[in-house]
Amino acid sequence: MNTVVVNGKRYDIHGGNISVINNKVYCNGKLITDTNEITQKNIKIVIQGNVEGDVKTDCGDIEVTGNCRSVISTSGDINIKGSVSGGVKSTSGDITCDEVHGDIQTVSGDIENKGKGFFKKFFID
């Protein structure tokens, strides 16, 4: 069982895909909760446990304590305490990670790679 925390609210998940769409939290397409608490444009997602797939958000910070395949945030910081079998990418945000087997990329942000991995930092002129 994994724990997913969205803006401080905790969800215990027995596997599946978590989505936050229009202030609603879904697991595998099924509505878990309709909450007005998730009104911020920038959310914070904390995952405690391993993720079998990818972790993605358009606007929000991501923290993973466990292993996953890849992590992508369009606008937000990424902090990974575990191993990533693929890559880590943020368009606008800092990345702090342990072991990453793919590329680590950010356009606007800092990268701190504490373990193995390759990184690319892209700049826009």
Contacts in CASP RR format, 6 or more apart in sequence:
PFRMAT RR
TARGET T0000
AUTHOR 0000-0000-0000
METHOD contacts of the structure
MODEL  1
MNTVVVNGKRYDIHGGNISVINNKVYCNGKLITDTNEITQKNIKIVIQGN
VEGDVKTDCGDIEVTGNCRSVISTSGDINIKGSVSGGVKSTSGDITCDEV
HGDIQTVSGDIENKGKGFFKKFFID
1 12 0 8 1.000
1 13 0 8 1.000
1 14 0 8 1.000
1 15 0 8 1.000
2 12 0 8 1.000
2 13 0 8 1.000
2 14 0 8 1.000
2 15 0 8 1.000
2 47 0 8 1.000
2 48 0 8 1.000
2 49 0 8 1.000
2 50 0 8 1.000
2 51 0 8 1.000
3 10 0 8 1.000
3 11 0 8 1.000
3 12 0 8 1.000
3 13 0 8 1.000
3 46 0 8 1.000
3 47 0 8 1.000
3 48 0 8 1.000
3 49 0 8 1.000
4 10 0 8 1.000
4 11 0 8 1.000
4 13 0 8 1.000
4 18 0 8 1.000
4 45 0 8 1.000
4 46 0 8 1.000
4 47 0 8 1.000
4 48 0 8 1.000
5 11 0 8 1.000
5 44 0 8 1.000
5 45 0 8 1.000
5 46 0 8 1.000
5 47 0 8 1.000
5 48 0 8 1.000
6 18 0 8 1.000
6 20 0 8 1.000
6 25 0 8 1.000
6 38 0 8 1.000
6 43 0 8 1.000
6 44 0 8 1.000
6 45 0 8 1.000
7 37 0 8 1.000
7 38 0 8 1.000
7 40 0 8 1.000
7 43 0 8 1.000
7 44 0 8 1.000
8 44 0 8 1.000
8 46 0 8 1.000
9 25 0 8 1.000
9 33 0 8 1.000
9 35 0 8 1.000
9 37 0 8 1.000
9 38 0 8 1.000
11 18 0 8 1.000
11 25 0 8 1.000
11 27 0 8 1.000
11 32 0 8 1.000
13 27 0 8 1.000
15 27 0 8 1.000
15 52 0 8 1.000
16 27 0 8 1.000
16 28 0 8 1.000
17 26 0 8 1.000
17 27 0 8 1.000
17 28 0 8 1.000
17 29 0 8 1.000
18 25 0 8 1.000
18 26 0 8 1.000
18 27 0 8 1.000
19 25 0 8 1.000
19 26 0 8 1.000
19 29 0 8 1.000
20 26 0 8 1.000
20 38 0 8 1.000
20 43 0 8 1.000
20 45 0 8 1.000
23 34 0 8 1.000
23 35 0 8 1.000
23 36 0 8 1.000
23 38 0 8 1.000
23 39 0 8 1.000
24 31 0 8 1.000
24 33 0 8 1.000
24 34 0 8 1.000
24 35 0 8 1.000
24 38 0 8 1.000
25 31 0 8 1.000
25 32 0 8 1.000
25 33 0 8 1.000
25 35 0 8 1.000
25 38 0 8 1.000
26 32 0 8 1.000
41 59 0 8 1.000
42 59 0 8 1.000
42 60 0 8 1.000
42 61 0 8 1.000
42 75 0 8 1.000
42 76 0 8 1.000
43 57 0 8 1.000
43 59 0 8 1.000
43 60 0 8 1.000
43 61 0 8 1.000
44 60 0 8 1.000
44 61 0 8 1.000
44 63 0 8 1.000
45 55 0 8 1.000
45 57 0 8 1.000
45 60 0 8 1.000
45 61 0 8 1.000
45 62 0 8 1.000
45 63 0 8 1.000
46 63 0 8 1.000
46 65 0 8 1.000
47 55 0 8 1.000
47 62 0 8 1.000
47 63 0 8 1.000
47 64 0 8 1.000
47 65 0 8 1.000
47 66 0 8 1.000
47 68 0 8 1.000
48 65 0 8 1.000
48 66 0 8 1.000
49 64 0 8 1.000
49 65 0 8 1.000
49 66 0 8 1.000
49 67 0 8 1.000
50 66 0 8 1.000
50 67 0 8 1.000
50 68 0 8 1.000
51 64 0 8 1.000
51 66 0 8 1.000
51 67 0 8 1.000
51 68 0 8 1.000
51 69 0 8 1.000
52 68 0 8 1.000
52 69 0 8 1.000
53 68 0 8 1.000
53 69 0 8 1.000
53 70 0 8 1.000
54 68 0 8 1.000
54 69 0 8 1.000
54 70 0 8 1.000
54 71 0 8 1.000
54 72 0 8 1.000
55 62 0 8 1.000
55 64 0 8 1.000
55 68 0 8 1.000
55 70 0 8 1.000
55 71 0 8 1.000
55 72 0 8 1.000
56 71 0 8 1.000
56 72 0 8 1.000
56 73 0 8 1.000
57 72 0 8 1.000
57 73 0 8 1.000
57 74 0 8 1.000
57 76 0 8 1.000
58 73 0 8 1.000
58 74 0 8 1.000
58 75 0 8 1.000
59 74 0 8 1.000
59 75 0 8 1.000
59 76 0 8 1.000
60 73 0 8 1.000
60 75 0 8 1.000
60 76 0 8 1.000
61 73 0 8 1.000
61 76 0 8 1.000
61 77 0 8 1.000
61 78 0 8 1.000
61 79 0 8 1.000
62 71 0 8 1.000
62 73 0 8 1.000
62 76 0 8 1.000
62 77 0 8 1.000
62 78 0 8 1.000
62 79 0 8 1.000
63 78 0 8 1.000
63 79 0 8 1.000
63 80 0 8 1.000
63 81 0 8 1.000
64 71 0 8 1.000
64 79 0 8 1.000
64 80 0 8 1.000
64 81 0 8 1.000
64 82 0 8 1.000
65 81 0 8 1.000
65 82 0 8 1.000
66 80 0 8 1.000
66 81 0 8 1.000
66 82 0 8 1.000
66 83 0 8 1.000
67 82 0 8 1.000
67 83 0 8 1.000
67 84 0 8 1.000
67 85 0 8 1.000
68 80 0 8 1.000
68 84 0 8 1.000
68 85 0 8 1.000
69 84 0 8 1.000
69 85 0 8 1.000
69 86 0 8 1.000
70 84 0 8 1.000
70 85 0 8 1.000
70 86 0 8 1.000
70 87 0 8 1.000
70 88 0 8 1.000
70 89 0 8 1.000
71 78 0 8 1.000
71 80 0 8 1.000
71 84 0 8 1.000
71 87 0 8 1.000
71 88 0 8 1.000
71 89 0 8 1.000
72 88 0 8 1.000
72 89 0 8 1.000
72 90 0 8 1.000
73 89 0 8 1.000
73 90 0 8 1.000
73 91 0 8 1.000
73 93 0 8 1.000
74 90 0 8 1.000
74 91 0 8 1.000
74 92 0 8 1.000
75 90 0 8 1.000
75 91 0 8 1.000
75 92 0 8 1.000
75 93 0 8 1.000
76 90 0 8 1.000
76 92 0 8 1.000
76 93 0 8 1.000
77 90 0 8 1.000
77 93 0 8 1.000
77 94 0 8 1.000
77 95 0 8 1.000
77 96 0 8 1.000
78 88 0 8 1.000
78 90 0 8 1.000
78 93 0 8 1.000
78 94 0 8 1.000
78 95 0 8 1.000
78 96 0 8 1.000
78 97 0 8 1.000
79 95 0 8 1.000
79 96 0 8 1.000
79 97 0 8 1.000
80 88 0 8 1.000
80 96 0 8 1.000
80 97 0 8 1.000
80 98 0 8 1.000
80 100 0 8 1.000
81 98 0 8 1.000
82 97 0 8 1.000
82 98 0 8 1.000
82 99 0 8 1.000
83 98 0 8 1.000
83 99 0 8 1.000
83 100 0 8 1.000
83 101 0 8 1.000
84 97 0 8 1.000
84 99 0 8 1.000
84 100 0 8 1.000
84 101 0 8 1.000
84 102 0 8 1.000
85 101 0 8 1.000
85 102 0 8 1.000
86 100 0 8 1.000
86 101 0 8 1.000
86 102 0 8 1.000
87 100 0 8 1.000
87 101 0 8 1.000
87 102 0 8 1.000
87 103 0 8 1.000
87 104 0 8 1.000
87 105 0 8 1.000
88 95 0 8 1.000
88 97 0 8 1.000
88 100 0 8 1.000
88 102 0 8 1.000
88 103 0 8 1.000
88 104 0 8 1.000
88 105 0 8 1.000
89 103 0 8 1.000
89 104 0 8 1.000
89 105 0 8 1.000
89 106 0 8 1.000
90 105 0 8 1.000
90 106 0 8 1.000
90 107 0 8 1.000
90 109 0 8 1.000
91 106 0 8 1.000
91 107 0 8 1.000
91 108 0 8 1.000
92 106 0 8 1.000
92 107 0 8 1.000
92 108 0 8 1.000
92 109 0 8 1.000
93 106 0 8 1.000
93 108 0 8 1.000
93 109 0 8 1.000
94 106 0 8 1.000
94 109 0 8 1.000
94 110 0 8 1.000
94 111 0 8 1.000
94 112 0 8 1.000
95 104 0 8 1.000
95 106 0 8 1.000
95 109 0 8 1.000
95 110 0 8 1.000
95 111 0 8 1.000
95 112 0 8 1.000
95 113 0 8 1.000
96 112 0 8 1.000
96 114 0 8 1.000
97 104 0 8 1.000
97 112 0 8 1.000
97 113 0 8 1.000
97 114 0 8 1.000
97 115 0 8 1.000
98 114 0 8 1.000
98 115 0 8 1.000
99 115 0 8 1.000
99 116 0 8 1.000
99 117 0 8 1.000
100 113 0 8 1.000
100 115 0 8 1.000
100 116 0 8 1.000
100 117 0 8 1.000
100 118 0 8 1.000
100 119 0 8 1.000
101 116 0 8 1.000
101 117 0 8 1.000
102 117 0 8 1.000
102 118 0 8 1.000
103 118 0 8 1.000
103 119 0 8 1.000
103 120 0 8 1.000
104 111 0 8 1.000
104 113 0 8 1.000
104 117 0 8 1.000
104 118 0 8 1.000
104 119 0 8 1.000
104 120 0 8 1.000
105 119 0 8 1.000
105 120 0 8 1.000
105 121 0 8 1.000
105 122 0 8 1.000
106 121 0 8 1.000
106 122 0 8 1.000
107 122 0 8 1.000
107 123 0 8 1.000
107 124 0 8 1.000
108 124 0 8 1.000
109 121 0 8 1.000
111 119 0 8 1.000
111 121 0 8 1.000
113 119 0 8 1.000
END
